[in-house]
Amino acid sequence: MSDKIIEKGKIYSIVIEDIGSNGEGVGRIKGITVFVDNGVPGDKLNIKIEVLKKNYAIGRIIEILKPSQDRKSPECPEAELCGGCQIQHIDYIAQLRLKTNMVKAATERIGKLENVLIHDTLGMDIPKQYRNKAQFPVAVMDGKAIVGFYKKGSHEIVNTESCHIQHGINDKITRIFREYMDRHRVSAYDEATGKGLIRHIITKVGFNTGEIMVVVVTNGRELPHGDDLVNDFLTEIPGIKSIIQNINIRKGNKILGNECITLYGKDHIVDYIGKLKFSISPLSFFQVNPTQTDVLYEKALEYAALTGNETVYDIYCGIGTISLFLAQKAKKVYGVEVVDAAIEDAKENARINGINNAEFFVGEAEIVVPKLYKQGLKADVVVVDPPRKGCDEKVLDTIVKMNPERVVYVSCNPATLARDLRYLDDKGYKTVEIQPVDMFPHTTHVEAIILMTKCGSEDKK
Ligand code: SAH
């Protein structure tokens, strides 16, 4: 073998330079890109090549020769196994820097945008216990209940007694649930056979109201000794406002079924974003990091620069959270979203907040937005918050035709973001600034909010 080529099974030393999309370390040996699980940028390592492909290789750490100054021991004892977090072994300030770099790399390489102002990622003061929603799969092993999260790349469950990114009350809820299952020998659902009862436990917490909801997802209608379970929750968890059984008898990995039975209390809980009140039900989507949602939405408001006279589009609006937030300062807001139930929630949320200047449309944005434009609905400001695949070209084209002063783009995927910013740049919308916001500390998710303005617009920031 030539010494230019790396070989499978051999040991090499490597310096980790970056992280990949799954949080793995990335470096190069003899020109080949090598992915190393648990590698931290700055690490000098000895690794063994375990997979060798034409364009890349995968290596396993044999020895840490010199640890990166950003390497740290994860606080969670399960961090290495659990698939929930990917980068707990990297110092939080370094995580934020890496996320800023991911946005920068995408805008330069994919977007070919130069001289764009990219701010440092806005992180959390205390990047812990930030999630208001937890979904725990359940299993029984050797007669004992296991409640936790899936291992990396598998459907095996890590028994999680304490999760560092979930609200602290989850430790109690999962303990009560394990004890209930063990006491009454309740079975857990087996994905392979489709048999067994308990599928998931879901918890939702209103961070601003303290209201707690627990949802028990079952493969069937029965819930043996359900009264006992309800009593245990009520005795030990004072903030509990809603206990729901959700029935899901379908095979496959969809977590929730359509039918909900209220076992105790209300069928929803309430929480606030800013001054706005939101009703949260078992099936509805709600932003999972309330602290950083405030940060993100305040930026959206700042970038939208509303004076009260504007017509605003909120495309991909979900349950209308951004729409209602902006409606407080706009003349009129139109929200567009493909999920019917989300639009029902959006209308209800507008009603409970007494907001009359927001109107919601259900359907695919690529069909609804061009239709609304043809009907003459114009926009001064457009906000988009698309899923990972980014905006459909028809949506972007229609935005350009509507000729708004400003476009505010909320993105959860730097690659499609960069592609869309390029597209809009070519059609006359300049990217003014990019603000990454860390919505999911210790994971590789990158969220950013972007201000674009019409070229030649006086109204530059
Ligand atoms: N802006 C919301 C949610 C954004 S998530 C918030 O801040 O809470 C992206 C949303 O886009 C999801 O609600 C998803 O259902 C919706 N979506 C996905 N594809 C769509 C399409 N083609 N047309 C309209 N909405 C779509």
Boltz pocket constraint, residues with backbone or C-beta under 6 A from the ligand:
constraints:
  - pocket:
      binder: B
      contacts: [[A, 286], [A, 287], [A, 315], [A, 316], [A, 317], [A, 318], [A, 319], [A, 320], [A, 321], [A, 322], [A, 336], [A, 337], [A, 338], [A, 339], [A, 342], [A, 363], [A, 364], [A, 365], [A, 366], [A, 385], [A, 386], [A, 387]]
      max_distance: 6.0
